[in-house]
């Protein structure tokens, strides 16, 4: 257990990731657990996040907000040289969040992050970063971020079941314009200033024709379209299909499925899938 006094700054962590990329080798995940205790919620930052992602400004945290607060711990774990794959080049391909109960902005939240399940994939290797948030010792939120490291597979692929794709999205559809600066705006409230999201010029250095929207912004914006219709306790499981090039427009479809929802986000013009998922 590595307990930090405060969340680490992402800027120095990204710099370290670039400098130490060649040192990350191996086939075993470290058993380290990174932790930070009793964090206060910055209400101004929360309100800015809610505005950028399309939520109403309120004292209840959106389901995706605690991911933002846990993310620096995840990066600290991934830049540790005991981590078998370098952070640079990892692709966030899926994310699952479970909210046990609503969390208020006046509560003190503690976080832990660990790595799990390094496994072969048809395009390389996958692994999960597991984050947990507690209040007064009780778990209120968990998140699982699945990352892909492209390369030669180490064995037969063992992939998690992902939400099924439909030929055409069902249910009500919302059309959302995604401005060119959304990557910079989301970076300002999340701290995630990965250059692929900030400007076309910096994104091209990593092989993208334009800057791309953060996957977690897209997940948050999709949930914001259902605000007021989601239960207090839920699990939101999504797969990120193709990046949203900026600027763009997306069609967010949500269809009832029992007590939950099926989610389908596509490019508004081409129909190319960006995100599929479920709310349970």
N, C-alpha and C positions, 0 to 999 in steps of 0.2 A: 504494500500500500504506500503510495507516494502522495502524501497530503500537502497541498499547496495552500499558502496563506491567502491567495487571491487568484482569480483566473489569469493565465498567462496572456501576454500580448501576442496577437497573431502576426504582426509585422516581423519581429525577430524570429519567430518560429518558421515563417515562410523562407526567410533568408537562410536559416540553418538547413532547411529542407533542400534548398538548391545546392548548398555547399557540401552536404554529406550524402547526396543521392547515391554515389557509388559504394558507400559503406553498407548499404542495406542488402543483406544476402541471407539465405537460409530457407528452411522449410518449416520452421516452428515459430508460432506466435509467442511473444513474451507473456508471462503470467502477471505482469504489472497491472495494478489498478490505480488510476489517477483520481484524486479526490479533492474537493474543495467544500468547505462547510459554511452554512449559515450566510448565504448570499442575499443581500437586499435587492429588490427589484427597483431599477431606476425607472420611475414613472414617465419621465420625459422621453427616454429612449423607447419604452414600451409604446407610448402614444405615437411616436414617429414610426415605429415598426408597423403598428396597426394601420396607419394611414398609407404607408407604402404598399402594404399587402392587401388593402381593400377592406379591412375589418373596421367595425365601429370602434371608436375610442371608448374603452371601458376599463374597469378595475379587474375584470376577469381576464386571465391570460389566454390568448388563442392557443389551440392545441400544439401549434408548431413553434411557439415562442421559446419554450424551454430547450428545444434543440439548439437555438442560437446561443443560449447561455452555456450549454454543455460542450459546444463545438470546440472552443479553445483547448479543453482537456483532451478531446479526441486528437487534435492536431499535435499536442504535446506528446501523446503516446506514439503517434505515427512517425514523428521525427526522431524518436529515440533510436539509436543505431542498433538496438536489439530487435527492432521491428524488421521483419524479413524482406519487405518490399519498400521502395522509396515512395514518399508522398507524391513527388512530381510524377505525373502520368497516371495516377489513380483516377478512375472514373466512378462517380457516384451513380449506381444503376438502379437502386431500389431503396425505399425507406418505409419503415413501419413505426407508428407511434401509438401507444396506448395511454389514454388518460383515465386514471382511476377515479378522479374527482376534479372539479374545477379548482384552479389555484388562483388565489387573489394576489394583487400586487403588494399587499401589506404583509405577506408571509415571508419568512426566512426559508430559503431553499438550499439544500445540500445536494451535491452531485458526485457520482462516481462514473468512470468510464473504463471499459476493458475491451480487449479484442477477443474474438472467438471464431472458430470454424473456418480455418484456412482450408480451401478445397479447390479441386480442379474445376475448370470451366472450359467450354468449347473454344473460347477465345483467350485462354490464359489461366489465371487463378482468381478466385473470389475470397473475400473475408468480410466479417461483420465487426462493426464497432457498436458495442452495447452501452448505452447511457441510461442511468437511473437517477431520478430526482426524488428526494424525500423531504417531508416536512415533519418535524418532531419525531423522526425515526420511522415514519410510515411512508411507504412508497405511494407517490401521487402521479408519477409519470414515468414511462420507459420509452426508449427509442432504439431502433436498430437500423443502422445505416450500412448498406451493402456496397462494397467497392470492388471494382474489377481492375486487375493488373493485366494488361494485354501481353500476350506472348505465347510460347508453345505450351499447350496443356500438359500437365504432369501425369495425367491419367484420364480415365473416363469422366466426362462431365457429370457433376452432381449439382443440379440447379434447384433452387427453391421454386415452388409453385408460384407463378405470377398471375395477376388478375387476367382473366380471359379477354382477348380482343374481339370486338364485334365487327362485322363487315361495315356497319354504319352505326354511329352513336345513337343511343335511344334517350328518351326523356326530354326535359326542357333544356334548351341550349342558350347559353349566354355568350355574346361576342365581346371580347375584351381586346382593346388596342394595347400593345406592349411597346412603350416608347423606347427610343434609342438609349436613353440615360437610365433605364430601370436597373441595370447592373450596378451603376455607380450609386444610385439611390439606395438600393438594397445593401450594398457594401457599407454604406454609411451607418445603417442601423444594425447590421449584423456583425460587422467587423471582418467579414470574409471578402478581402480585396484581392482575390485571385485574378491575375491579369486577363484571363480569358473572358471575364465578365465586364471589363471596364471600358475598353476602347477597341475599335476594329484593328488598329495597328498592333496593340499588344496581343490581341487574340490570334492574329495571323502568325505570330512567332511560334504559336503552339498548334498550328495547322488548321485553324478555323478561318473561314472567309470573312466573318464578322464577329463582333462580340456576341456572346450568348447569355441568355437569362440564367440566373441561378436555379437549379432544380428545386431547391427548397422554397424559393420565392413562388415558383409555379404551383407547388403543392399548397402553400399558404393561400395563394390567390384563388385556387380552386375551392378550398374550404370556405373562404370568405363568401363565395357565391351561394353557400348553403347556410350562412350564419342565421341563427334563429330557428333552424330546423334540425340541428344536431343535438343528440342526447348529451347529458352531462358526463357520462362515462362511455368511452368509445375506443375503437381501434381503427386507425386509418392506414391502410397498406397500399403503397403505390409502387409502380415501376416506371422509371424514366426511359422513354423510348428513343427519341431523337431530340437534339437541342433546339431551343427556340432562338433563331437568329434575330438580332436586333437591328432596326425596329421590325415589328411583326404584328399580326393579329391572330388571336386564337379563339376557337370555339370550345367552350366548356359545357359538356353535357353531363347531366346528373339524372339517373333513373332509379326509382324506388326498387329495392330488392329486399323483400321481407321488412324487417325493422330498420334496415340500413339503406345504403345507396351504392350504385355502380357509377364509377367516374370514368370519363373519356374526354381527353383534351387533345385537340387536333389543330393543325394549321388551318386558318379560316378559308384560305384559298385552295391549297393543294389537297387538304384532307390528310396530310401526313401525320401519323400519331406522335404526340409529344409525351403523353402520360396516360396510363390506365391505372385503375385502382378501385378499392372498395372501402366503404365505411360500415363498420359493424358495431 
